[in-house]
Amino acid sequence: MRTILAILILSTVLISLIAGCAGGPKTTIIEDTAAAFSWEGSWEKQDNPGASGGSWHATPPQGQPPMPGAKAMVTFTGTQVSLICVTAPHCGIADISIDGTDYPAIDMYSAETKVKVKKVIATNLSEGQHVLTITASDRKNPASAGYVIAIDAIEVTE
């Protein structure tokens, strides 16, 4: 009887493990250097070992005035998307849209520089392909010393 019970428990555990591996959501990181990204305006690729893929793109380039309207567009397939970015004392606010629909802006200010910061943008998108647009603004947190927008990657869940 114990042998049959042990076999039943083991079978249930194995079935649960197999189902969990096959049916869970798939999360993907799309780096700033991927072909899915396109850039409009003045962006500077900055190599940094702390970045998700070893670099990020930032606007305005170091020493330049704010570049409102500079855009990063990334095409992805999924139902959830987050921005992986840098936050710092000199960072500004980015406007966000997906497929032309505005989402809440992202304030990239923080009192200390932080890398690989995850900012959730949307969690209930329709299945299929989307275009995320991140636009540099001329707005900043009152505590910020600048307007820098630094994009490292996006995280997508299918």
Buried (B, 14 or more C-beta within 10 A) or exposed (E): EEEEEEEEEEEEEEEEEEEEEEEEEEEEBBBBBBEBBEBEBBBBEBEBEEBBBEBBBBBBBEEEEBBBBBBBBBBBEBBBBBBBBBBBBBBBBBBBBBEEEEBEBBBBBBEEBBBEBEBEBBEEBEEEEBBBBBBBBEBBBEEBEBBBBBBBBBBBBE
